[in-house]
């Protein structure tokens, strides 16, 4: 009888919990909602219950009816930045969210270089990370991380919570994302919320849905969790387990730092990245929201190669694919990291520079700020006269310069497709390239190897990307 009584109590408690008013982890104390927007909010209540929601910034009440499974979703109208506010929810039972801020919200996704925390990985520090953590307390900067989780089916929640920036929370948070958020918050003076969704070593296919990857895959898309052998390299597994629970949350835009795992398949990556961005934008339903992504930094990938060397295993091909993606992905910008690489460490320690360059891109792009440069030099085209190839650059009012006396990273080729290291003469707004064995240059490449050290910069200290003008 005692066992029967305990079982009955357990079942009754479970039924109460199923009917309880509750929210996913994204909606918790200390969260940041996107300002001046219609932001979605969703959760669970008693089946058929009428849920009333009121935000204290405008005291407007929104009502929504839960479906037969208790699920509900509605939208809150937010105002200008500010806080802290409260959100009151009721279906007969009352739930209150406290210390809610209105501000700017960004999704920060990718693999290990996005995941790398402020305290660094084991024996891999973040440059200046410890002092930055010490000084990190800021009630206007909030963060939430989605823990690693692979799934064959879309999940709707995760274990986590929003936290205010303080040393204990910042030390474990993405360094690239933190420095981005810190710069944004300090400049704009508004609350900033960062949602981190990352897993080291992940391929781009893992962050795309089953529907979007099926046309590209030679790998097996998992039918159930038992099929997932490499969680971070299984198509759709991280989309389901980590990204899906945050899809739809009100954001201003997204940061993406991924590509190292796909370095040896640039042609496939060229097809996948635009599809992934389009899918994310469609699922969020926010139009062509800003998408800023980091070009992978130089690194000697030969340490990973045990197979026969293929010309396309030069990671510069992947960097060039990322460069070209700006032309096909609307409202996007690539952050160039050509000067931040390391020959023996795939995780560059200068994450402050990474985050600040993301912030420059966002401030100059999404927020339309002026009076500063937010991108490095971009090649506009070239011309050839008497065996000299002249590179021209876009929008460089203050010109370009070389940090070395004699640049060594330019190569030119004639119609025979043989590249030779060119003699480079750097002028204010152009570069002249020549080689005695190339009488009629038809193509140029710059910094086209796994590991290189950037040579050409603008006055803002932002580097020229590696590039090629050929399609050989």
N, C-alpha and C positions, 0 to 999 in steps of 0.2 A: 504494500500500500504506500509506503514511504517513497519507493522508487517511482510509483505511478504518480504520486503527488508532485514530486520534483519534475518529472517529465511534463506534466500538465502546466506547471508554473513556467517551465522553459518555453513551451509552445506559446503560451499566452504572452510572455515577454517578447518573443520573436515577432508575434503578430502586432504588438504595440510598436515595436521598432520599425516594422515595415510600414506602418501607418504614420510614423512620426514625421513632422515637418523637418526636413533636413536639406542641406545644400552640399554640392561637391566642394572639394578642397579649394578650388579657385575662388570661391566666395566665402571669405573668412575675415575675421578681424584684421586690421592693418592693410587691407587691400587697397589698390588704386584702380579707380574706374576712369576710362577715357573721358576727358572733359568735352563739353559741347557736342554731345552725341546721343544717339538712341542706342544704349548699350544693352545687350541681352543679359538676362539673368534666368537661371533655371534650377530646378530641384525636384524634390519629392514631397508629397503630402498624402493625406488620406484619399483613397479613391473617390473621385467626384467632388472633393472639397473645394470651396472657394478660397483662394489664397489672396490676401491683401498685402501689398508691399508699399512702403512709404519711405522715401529718402528725405533726410532732414534738411538737405540743401534747398529744397523747394516745397517740402511738405505735401507734395501731390501723391495721392493714393492710386495705385494701379491694381486692378483685380484680374485674376486669371483662374480658370477652373482646371483642376487636375483631371487627367483622363482616368480610364478604368484601371490603369496600372499605377496611378498616383503620380505620374509624371506631369510636369508643367513647365512652361517657358513663356516669358514675356519680355518687355523692354522698359527700361527706365530712361527718362530724359534727364541728362546731366547738364549742368551749367558751367560757368567759368571755373577755373581751377580754385581749389580751396580745401578747407577741412581743418580739423577732423569732424566728420559727420557720423550719423548713425543711420542704419537701415532697419526698419521694423517690419517683420513678416508675421503673418498670423493666418492660421486656418482653424481657429478655435484655440489652438496652442500658439504661443508667442515665441518668436526667435528674434534676437537683436544682434546685429553686427555693429561693432564699435570701431572707432578710430579709422573710419573710411575716408580716403582722400580722393579728390578729383584732380586729374593731371594728365600726363602723357604716358602711354603704355606701349611697350615694345616687346615683341617676341624675339628671343635670342637663341638660335638653333645651330646645330652642326655636329662636328665630331670633336676630337680631343683638344684641338686648339681653341674651340669655344668652351669646352668643358673644363680646361685647365684652371684650377682655383687660384685665388689670390695667394694662398700659402704654398702653391706650387705642387708639382708631383714629386714623388720620391726622388731625391738627388737632382731635381730639375726645378730650380727656383724661378719665381717671377721677379724680374728686376725691379727693385724698389717696393716690392710687395709688402714686406713686413711693416715698413714705416707708413705706407698707405693704409694698411689695415688698422694700425694704431690710431690714425686720424680719421677713421671712416664714419664715426657716429654722425648720423644725419636723419632726422625724423621725416624729411621730405623725400627720401630715397627708399623705396620698398622693393623687395625681391621675393620670388618664389621659384623653387626648382622642382621639376618633375623627375622623380627617381627612375633609374634604369628599369625598363620593363619591356619585354618583347611579347607579342601576342599574335595569334593567327586571326583574331577577331577584334573589331573595334571596341575599345574600353571607354567607359564614360567618366571614370574618376581615378584618382591616384592618392597616395599618402603624402601630404605636405601641407605647408601653411605659409601665408605671407609673413615676412619679417621686416622690421625696420633695420636700416643699415646701422650696424654696430660691429665692433671687432669680431665678436663671436660668430656672427652670421656672415659677415663679409669674407672672413678667412676661407670659408668653404665654398664661396660662390665664384662663378665664372669671372676670371680677371678681365678678359676682353669686354664682357658685358658690363661689369662694374665700372670700369674706367669710362666706357661710353655713357652710362647713366649718370655718373658723377659729373662729367663735363656738361652734359645736357642740362642737368638740374641746376648747376651753378650758373650757367649762362642764362637760362630762361627764367630761373627763379620760381619754378612751379614744381609740384610733386611729380616724381617719375616712378613708374612701376616697371619692373623687368621680369619677364617670364622666361626662364631658362629650360630648354629642352635639348639635351645633347648626350651623346654617347661616343666615347673614343673609339676610333677604328671603324666607324660606321660608314657604309657606302650610301650614295645618294638614293639607290633603289629602296633602301630600308625606310626612307622617309616619304615614300610615295604610296598611294593606295593600291590595292590589288587591281582595280580597274585601270589605273594609269600606267602601271608597270607591265601589264600582261603582254603588250605589243613589243616590248623591248627585251624580254627576259629569255636567257638560255638556262636560267636557274629555275628550280622548282618553287613555285609560290606555295607557301604552307596551307594545307587544308585544316590542320589542327595544330595545337601547340607542340605535340610530339614530333612534328615535322621540322621544327626549328632547331637546327644543329648549331648554327652560328648566329646568335641573336642579333648582333649588330651588322650582319652582312646578309640577312635574309630579306628578300623583297617584301615590303609592306609591314614587316614585323614591328618596327619602331613607330611607323605611322599609326598603327593600331594601338600599340601599348603606351605610347608617350604623347604623340601629337594629337590624336583624336580627342582625348579628354579636354584639351584647351581650345579646340577649334570653335570659333564663334565668339570667344571672349573679345570684348571691345579693345582694339589695338589701334595705334597710329601707323605702325609698319613693322617690318621684320628685318633682322640681321641674320646673315648666313655665313658661317665659316666652316667649309667642308670642301673636300676635293682630293685630299692626300690619298685616300683609299682607292680612288678611281684614277690615279695618275697615269696608269698604263692603258687606259681606254678613252682617249680624248674625243674620238669621233662619237662614241656612244654618249659621253657626257654632254657633248654639244646638243644632242637631241633631248636628253633627259632634263637638263636644268630648266629650259623654258616651259616644258610640260609640267614640272613640279610647281613652278611659280604660278602658272595659270591655274593649276588645280587648287593650290592653297587659296588664291584670291577668290576663286569661285566658291569654295566651301565657306570662307569667311563672310562672303557677301558684302564686302566693303569696296568693291570696285578694284581699280589698279592701285592698291595701297603701296607705299614706298617699300622697295626691296633693295637692301644694300648688302653686298657680299664681298668677302675678302678673297683676293687672289692668293693662292697658296704660296708660301714663302720658299725661297730656294733652299734645297736640301739635297744631299748626295744620296739619291734613291738606289744607287748600286748596292748598298748594304742589304737591301731587301730582295735583290734579284739572284735567283739560283737557276733560272731558265736561260735559254738562248737569248742574247740581247737582240731586241727588235728596235728599229729606229724610233718607233712611236713610244718606246719606254723612256724617252727623254721627257721629263716632266714639263719642259718648256712648252710642249704641244698642249698640255692641259692648261697651263697658264694662258696660252694664246686663245684657247677656246673660251676661257672665262672672260678674257678681254673682249672678244667678239660678241659675247652674250649680251652686252649692253645694247647692241644694235637691234636685237630681236626681243628683248624683254622691256616693255614700256615702264617708265618711272623707276628705273634701276640705276645703280652706280656701283662700279667695282672699286674697292679700296686696295691700292697697290702696296705690297709689302716686299718689294724686290730688294730693299736695303736692310731687311730685318731677318734674313735667313741665317742658318748655321749649318756648316757641312756635316756635322755629326749629331745634330739634335733637331728632330722634326718638330719640336715644340719651342719656337723662339721665345726667349725670356722677356722680350720688350713688349709686353701686353699693354702697357700704358699707351704706347704709340698706336697700337692696333685700335684700342678703344677710342682714342682721341680722333683718329682718322675716320672711324665710323661716325663719330659725333660731327665732324666737319661735313661729311657727306649729308647727314640728316639736317643739319642747320642750314646748309646752303641749298639743299634740295627740298625736303619736306616742309621746312619752315621758312624758306625764302629769305634768309638773312643775307645781307650784303656787306661789302667792305673788306672781305678776306677771300683767300683762295681755298676752295674745298676739294680740288682734284689736282693731280699731277699733270705734267705735259702729256698731250695727246697728239699723235701724228695725224696731220690733215691729208698728206699726200706727198708725192715726190715727182721730180722731173729729172731728166738726163740731158746733159749737154757736154759734148767733147769728152766723153768717158767719165764725167763726174756726176754722181747721183746726189741730188740736193733734197734733203728731207725738210718739209715744212710742218709747222706746228700750229694748233688751234689756240686761240684766246690766251696767248701768253704775253700780256702787255709789258711785263717786266722781264721777259726773256727767260732763257734757260742757261744753265752752266754745267760744266763738268767738274767733278770733284777729284779727278785725276788729270795729270798733265797731258797724257796721251791715252785717250780712250782705246780700250782693247776689245770691246764687246760687240762691235759692228762687223757684219759680214755682208758681202755683196756677191752676186752671181750673175753670169750671163745666160744666154739661152741654153748652154750646156748643163745648167743646173749644178755647177760646181761652185761651192762657196769658198771665198777667201777672206781672211781677216783684212778689213779695210783700214786705210789711213783716214782718220776722222779729224776734220777741222770744225770746231764748235763755234758758231756765231751766236749772236743774241737771240735770233728767232729761226735759225736754220742750222743744219749740219751738212757739211760737204763730205762725201765718201768716195774713195777711189782705190784702185789696185792696178798695178801694171799688167796683170794677166787677165783683167776684165775690161776689155775695150768698150763694150756696150752693156752696162749693167741693166738688168731687167727685174731684179729682186733684191731685197735687203732684209736681214734679220738682225735683231739686237738682243743680247743677253739670252741666247738660245741654248742653254745647257741646264742640267739639273741644278748645280750650285754655281751661282754667280754673285758678284757684289755690285750693286747698282752704281752707275757712273753719272748719269744725267738726271738733274733735278731742276725744279723751278725755285723762285725766290722764297717760297713758303717751306722749302725743304721736303717737298713731296716728289717722289721719284717717277721717272718715266717707266712705264711697264715694258717688260720684254714683249716683243712682237715680231711678226713676219708678214711680208706682203705677198708671199707666194702661197700656193695651195698644193705644193709638191709632197 
